[in-house]
Amino acid sequence: MQKYSVQITRIAESDIQKIFEYISRDSKSAAIKWVKEIKQQIDTLENFPLRCLIIPEAQELGKKYRHIIYGNYRTIFRIEGSEVIIMRIIHSARLLDLQVFNK
C-alpha cells in the first residue's frame, strides 16, 4: 500500500484559522473540536486519497483536484506523485475562487 505525504498550503492553513475564528464566535469548544476533526480527516489522506471525488470545477481548472467533505466544509487537494497537497478548505455553500489555483 502506497503512503502519501500530506502538505498543507499557507492559504489552506489560513482557511482553517478563519473558520476557527468564525466558529469561535459561538463556541470556542466547538471550534477546537472542528479543527481537531478536520486535521484528523486530512491525515486520512495519507492512505487512499484517490477514494475522494474529483471536484466539479476540475474541468475549468484543467487539473484533477479532489475533495473530501467534512460537515459543511470541503477540503480541496491535488495529488502529485506521492504527495497530497491541500489547497483550500472552504464552506460548501461558498463559490470556489478559481484564481487561487492559477498561482
C-alpha positions as MATLAB code, in Angstrom:
seq = 'MQKYSVQITRIAESDIQKIFEYISRDSKSAAIKWVKEIKQQIDTLENFPLRCLIIPEAQELGKKYRHIIYGNYRTIFRIEGSEVIIMRIIHSARLLDLQVFNK';
ca = [
       0.000    0.000    0.000;
       1.388    3.393   -1.037;
       1.714    6.019    1.667;
       1.319    9.674    0.685;
       2.936   12.708    2.266;
       0.318   15.351    3.078;
       1.286   19.026    2.692;
      -0.979   21.929    3.650;
      -0.553   25.202    1.752;
      -0.415   28.521    3.568;
      -3.782   29.529    2.149;
      -5.352   26.293    3.445;
      -3.817   26.951    6.881;
      -5.314   30.431    6.697;
      -8.686   28.908    5.790;
      -8.525   26.729    8.916;
      -7.683   29.750   11.078;
     -10.525   31.848    9.630;
     -13.048   29.040   10.064;
     -11.828   28.511   13.639;
     -12.332   32.213   14.379;
     -15.800   32.164   12.830;
     -16.937   29.097   14.792;
     -15.337   30.511   17.972;
     -17.766   33.424   17.901;
     -20.468   30.995   19.003;
     -18.439   28.318   20.779;
     -14.710   28.051   21.339;
     -15.016   24.372   22.281;
     -16.886   23.649   19.034;
     -14.157   25.467   17.097;
     -11.419   23.451   18.813;
     -13.328   20.241   18.080;
     -13.767   21.245   14.420;
     -10.033   21.900   13.948;
      -9.142   18.600   15.592;
     -11.577   16.662   13.417;
     -10.672   18.403   10.143;
      -6.982   17.688   10.786;
      -7.790   14.040   11.551;
      -9.691   13.834    8.280;
      -6.771   15.409    6.394;
      -4.460   12.831    7.989;
      -6.569   10.044    6.441;
      -5.389   11.236    3.031;
      -2.036    9.547    3.712;
      -3.835    6.359    2.657;
      -6.148    6.122   -0.342;
      -6.558    9.786   -1.379;
      -7.857    8.511   -4.714;
     -11.044    7.445   -2.908;
     -12.108   11.092   -2.939;
     -14.145   12.508   -5.788;
     -12.796   14.872   -8.421;
     -14.339   18.313   -7.869;
     -16.911   19.614  -10.345;
     -14.693   22.662  -11.045;
     -11.793   20.446  -12.204;
     -12.728   20.768  -15.855;
     -12.395   24.569  -15.648;
      -9.066   24.245  -13.848;
      -7.605   21.666  -16.214;
      -6.331   19.524  -13.321;
      -7.815   16.713  -11.279;
      -8.390   18.403   -7.967;
     -10.266   16.255   -5.482;
     -12.182   16.973   -2.324;
     -13.167   15.349    0.894;
     -16.207   16.605    2.761;
     -16.470   17.188    6.498;
     -19.828   18.554    7.605;
     -20.356   21.745    5.612;
     -16.711   22.058    4.575;
     -14.758   20.887    1.538;
     -11.054   20.133    1.744;
      -9.761   20.555   -1.794;
      -6.481   18.914   -2.752;
      -4.392   17.591   -5.598;
      -2.135   14.594   -5.837;
       1.371   14.961   -7.247;
       3.276   11.699   -7.261;
       3.385   10.570   -3.648;
       2.269   13.936   -2.248;
      -1.200   15.159   -1.367;
      -1.301   18.951   -1.409;
      -4.157   20.588    0.495;
      -5.132   23.677   -1.477;
      -8.239   25.085    0.237;
     -10.747   24.390    2.972;
     -13.995   26.201    2.285;
     -17.629   26.143    3.307;
     -19.529   24.088    0.755;
     -22.008   26.938    0.186;
     -19.208   29.269   -0.986;
     -18.167   29.515   -4.590;
     -14.648   28.314   -5.194;
     -12.331   31.161   -6.229;
     -10.615   29.550   -9.212;
      -7.918   32.275   -9.375;
      -6.278   30.814   -6.269;
      -5.437   27.680   -8.264;
      -3.629   29.582  -11.010;
      -0.866   30.785   -8.697;
];
